[in-house]
Amino acid sequence: MAAVAADHFTMPLAYLDTPSGISGDIFLGCLVDAGWPPASLRATVKNLNLPDGSWRINAQPVAQGNIRATRILVEVADEAAERRLAEVSEILEAASLPDRVTSRARAVFARLAAAEAKIHGTTPEAVHFHEVGALDAIIDIVGVCAGLHDLGIERLYASALPLGPGWGSSMHGRIPLPAPATLELLAAVGAPTAPAPGPGELVTPTGAALLAELAQFCQPELQLRRIGYGAGQKVFDWPNVARLWVGEEIENAAVRTAREPTERLVVIETNIDDMNPELFEPVQQRLFDAGALDVWTTAIGMKKSRPATLLRVLAPPAVESELAALLLRETTTLGVRVHQVRRHVAERDLKTVATPFGPVRVKVKRVEGKTAGAKPEFDDCQALAAATGTPLPVVYAAALAAASPLVNSTSDQPKPEKGSETA
């Protein structure tokens, strides 16, 4: 998957404001407008291994009323627009995508299947996806999951959804609006709704499924960094746009004053005494790929003096269920424990320094606005050591020396008052 632009920063929170509803393509437009490169979207779709020439994606700047926004046009040539859940899962499993993107996309389609099954009185496995089984819907869902992943958005929130009256067309004929699948998806998570600004389908089943699976329906306190506008295809008497607010969480005024961000996280843990120790490393990597912030093990003793391993995972609450399921699936444990924690974090900037062996990224730590240390990125040093045949400690020491001016800089020191004497 293509990387996000080098000057992009991580934005752990996002709020999707939906005054005119939401669909898969509008959501994609929001993500691209918020900084996700269109090339990364196309690279994601390419990794789905779809038939050559079966799809094309264009990102266009448009004006909705007097509002500038990004419109994503997904064009597909799909001869098998009707698929079962198993067929969609096969496409996802065969794709070259991060585990977290794949698992999230599968969960979205599972919600769609459950909603359709309830409407038609059948099972999720027997449901024939029509519109949402087409390639454009698959691209929308996978693209949204990949965009959130690439932008580093750990938690997604959403506003109440406007639902309007009217009639729509489907493979089953004319249906009342909101579409039955849309209502089932929103009812399953108790999503809040609001009167629509006018008639028409403002919230599609794809848009409803994405938010039902990925979002919490409330507005967080947010330190705004960027706004992304996504435009829909339909023309209404009002701007047909959604807005993605991205930034970091603000907990309270004291935290804002101290410039010391805090996070609410969860620790997921389990005791394991009957698993091959060699399996811990791949499990650890899968946990990181699925959104864990840290993973560590501790040697412990259990009943009857059995040696065992305590496996702990630190993660955002939004991925708790996904990580717990991964532990139950990928290890021998029969259960996991979860408790909430709060973490104080220092401000961090990522700078690049020059060394005789090549550029190295350096993480600069600040506390209360003042530089408190700098640490070279180990992976960068390791890559340069391998590329140049230089011992790793030598490369690391060179990077540390190059970072020294960042730590010793006086730019963040208070300046003496005018007229005062200094020694």
N, C-alpha and C positions, 0 to 999 in steps of 0.2 A: 504494500500500500504506500502510495506517495506520501512523503512527509509534509507536515505543515510548514509554512514559511518560517525561516530562521528567526525573524523578529517577532514571532507570535508568542504570546504569553499564555500560561495555563489559566483557565477560567473555570473554577470548580463549581460555580452555580449558574443556572440560567432560568429565566422566567419567561414563559411563552404567553404573550398577551394576544388574545384571539377575538378582537372586536367584530371580525367578519368571518369567524369560524376557522377551520383548519382542514387541510388535506395533505396527502403525502408530498405533492410537489410544492405546495406553499411552505411546508416545513423545510424542505430542501433549500428553497430560496432563502429562508431565514438564515440557515447555517452558512450558505455560501456568502451571503451579504455580511455575515458576522465575521468572516475571515477564513472560512474553509475554502481552499483553492478549488475551482472547477476541475482542475487537472486531477486532484485527489478523488473527487467524485467519479470521474471517468476511470481512474485506476481501480477504484473499488469495484465498479461494474465489470471492468475487464477481468478482475479476479474471480468473478462468478462463472467464468468459462462458458459464457453463452455463445451460441452459433455466430460465426463471423457475419457481419452485416445485418444482424438482427436488431441492433439498437443504435440510437444516436442521441446525444445529450447536448443541448445548447443552454447557456446561461446568458440571459439578456437583461440589461438595465431598462426598466420601463417606468412610466409615470402613471400612478393610480390617483386620479384627481390631481392634486398638487404635491403628491408624496412620491419620492423616488424609491424604487424597490427593485429587487432581483426576481425575475421570473425564470423558472427552470422548465424547459420543454423536453420531455422524454418521449422520443419517437421509437416505436418498436414494430417489428414484423413478426408476429407471434401466431404460428399455426396451431398451437396447443394452448389456447388461452384458458381452458378448463382443466384444472389440476386438483388432485387430492392432496391432503396434508402430507402424506408420505412422499409424494413426488416433489413437493416444495422442499421438504427436508433433505431429499437427495441432492437437490441443487445446492442447498446451503452447506451440506457436509462435504461436497466435492469442491467447494470454493476455497481459495487461498485467502482466508480472512482471519483476523485475530479471534481467539476463542470467545472473547467477550462480545464481539460484534455478532458472531454466529449464534451464540446462546440467546442473546437479546432478540435477534430477528426470529429465531425459532419460537421464542415465548410470545412474540406478537402474533405470529401465525396461529399458535395454539389457542390464543384468545379468540381470534377470528373464527377458528373452527368450532370452538365451544359455543360461540354466539349463534352461528349458522345452524349448528346441530339442535340447539334449543328451539329456534324458530321453526325448523322443518321436522322436528320430532324424530331425529335420528342420532347417530353417534358422531363424534368429531372425526373419527377415522373414515367414516362413510361419506362425509360432506364433500361435494364437488365445489371447489372454489371457481367462481365464474370471473367476475370483474377483478376480484382481489387475488386471483390465481394467475392473472396475466403477467407478462414480463414487466410491464411498466409498474405494476403494484409491487412486484418483488424488488425492482430497482429502487422504488420509493422507500420501502421499509428497510432494506439493507443499507441504502444510502444514508438515511436518517441515523441509524444505529452507528454507522461508521463515522459520520460527521460529528456526533456527540463524543465518540471515542477519540477522534483525532484532535478535536478542540480541547480535550481534557475536561469536559463538563461532567462532573461526578454526580451532581444532583440536578434534576429538572423539575420545575414547578410550572403550573399552568393556571390560567384564569378560568372562570366559569365559561361554559361554551354556549354560544347563541344558537338556538334551534328554531328554525322557521317552518311554517306550514307549506303545503303544496303537494305536487305529485312528481314522481321521477320514473325513469325507465330502467329496467333491468332485464337480465336473461329470463326472469320469471314473468315479465310483463310489467304493467304499471304498478307502482307501489307508493304508499303514502309516505310523506316526509314528516319528520326525519325517517331515514331508512330503518326498517326493523333491526338490522344488524347494529346500526349505530346506537339505537336505544338500548339494546341488550348489553353492548360493550360498556356503555356509560353506567347503566344500572348495576352492573357487576361490581363496580368499584365505588358506587355512590357519588359519582361525579356531579358537581353543581352545574346547573344550566341557567340560562338567562334568556329573556325575550330577544328574538332576532330583530335586526334593523329592517327586515323585509322578508318576503317569501323566497323560497328556494332552498336548495341543498347547500348549507353552509358548512356542515361537518360531515365528512365522508366516513364510511366504515374504516378505511385505511387510517385516516387521521384520528378517529376515535380509538382504534386499537393501539396505535403508537402511544397516545397519551395515557390510556388505561394501563398499559404495561410499564411505561417509563417515567410517568410524572406523578407528582403529588399536587392535588388541587388546592393550593393556597399561595399567597404572595409572601415571599421571604423578605426580610430586611436585607438590602443588597447595596454594596458599594459598586455603582455602575462603572463599567469599563468600555462597553461597546453595545450598540444596538444594531440588530440585523433585521431588515425588512424583506419579507417574502410576499410575492404577488401571485394571485390565483389567475386561472385562465378565464373565468367568467366575468362578465361586465355587469355591475349593479349600479344603483343610484348613489352608491357610497364607495369609498376606496376599499377594494377587495384585497386587504393586506392583513398579515399577522406580523407581530414584532417579537423578536427574541432579545430579551435584556440579559446581558452577560456580565459577570463580575465576581466579586467575593462577598462572603457573608459578613454582616456586621452584627455582633451579638448585643452590645450595649454601649452606652456612652463612655463608661470607664475604659472599656477596651479600645474605643476609638481614640480617646485621649492619650492612652499609653502607647498606641501604635503597636500593640502586641496581640495579633489575631489569635483567636481560639477556635477550636473545631470540636464539634460533637462527633465522636466516632464510636465504633463498637469493637470489642475484642471477642473473637470466636475461638474457642479452645476445646481440645479433646485429648484424652489420655489414650495412648496406643501401645500395646505390649505384644502384638502378634503380627507385625508387618515387617517384611524384608527392609532393612535400613536403606538399601539402595533405591527404594521407591520414594523416599522423602524428597529427593532433589527434583524429580519431574513433577511431583505434586506441588512443591513450592513454586516452580515456574508457572504452572497452570493457575495457581492462586494469584500471582502477580499479573498474569495476562488478563484475568477476570476482574481486576480492579483493586486487589489488596495493596495497601500502602506499605506493609511490612509483614514478614513471616519469620518466626524463629522457633527453635526447639530447645527444650531443657530436659536433661536426664533426671528421671524421678524413680522412686520405688513405690510399688503398689502392694496390695495385700499379698500375703504369703511370700513377701520379699521379692516379688517378680520385678526385674528391671523393666522400665518402660520409658516412653518419650512423651513429653507434654508438648503438643503442637499448638502454637498460638498464631492468630491472624489479626492484624489491625486493619480496619477498613471503614469506609463511609457507610452509614446506615442504608443507603440506597442499594448496595450490593450485598447486604447481609444474607438474604435468602439464596442468592446465586452462589455465594461462597460456601454457605452451609451445605447446600445440595452437592457442591463439588466435593467437599470433604467426605460426605456420606457415600458418594459414588466412587471416589478415587482412592479411599483408604479403607482399612478394615474396621474402622470405628462403627459403633452402633448408635452413637448420639454425640451431639456437640452442645456446649454451653455458650451462652452469649451474655455479655454485660456491657453497659454503656460506659464510656469514659470521655473526659474532656482533655484536649491536648493544647498546650500553649506552643505557638510556633514563632520562630524569629522570621523577620522579613528576609527574603532571599532574592538576589538578582543573579542572572547568568551572564557572565562576561566571557569574552574570548581573548586569550593572551598569546603572544608569539613566543615560540621557543626555537632553539636551533634545529629541532626535529620536526617542527610543524605546529599548527595552531592547536590549542587546547582550551576547552571550555572550563571556566572556573566558577564555582558557586560562592558568591559573596554574601556573608551573613551580616545582618544589621539588627541591632537591638535598640529600641527607642530612637530610631533614626540615625544611629551611629554605627560605623563599620566595626564588627567584632571578630572578623576572621574570614578566611578564604580557603577553599578546598578544591583542588583540581578534580575534574571528572575522571574517575579511574578508568572507565572504558576508553576514553580518548587516549589516555597515556598508554594503555595496553595495546591499542591499535597502532599507535606510532612506534612503539617498541618493536612490534612484530614487523611493521613495514620497513623500518630502518635497520633492524638487527642490533638495536641498542638495548642494553639491559634496562628492564622496566624501572628499577629504582633510580637510574640516572635520568630517565625521561621525567619521572614524577618529581625529582628534586629540581629539575630545570623549570617545570611548570610552577612549582611552589615559589621558586625565586622570581619568576616573571609575575606572579600574582602579588608579590610583596608590596609593590607600590599601591595596589588597591587597598591593602590593609592599613598602610602607613600614611595614606593620603590625609592631608589636613583640610580637605574640602568640606568635611562634615563636622569640623571642630568649630565651636563658637568664636566669632571674631571679637577682638577687644573693642570696647565702646570708644567712640570718638573722643579723643582727648585724654585717654587713659594711658598709663605708662606700662610697658612690658619689660621683663628682665631680659 
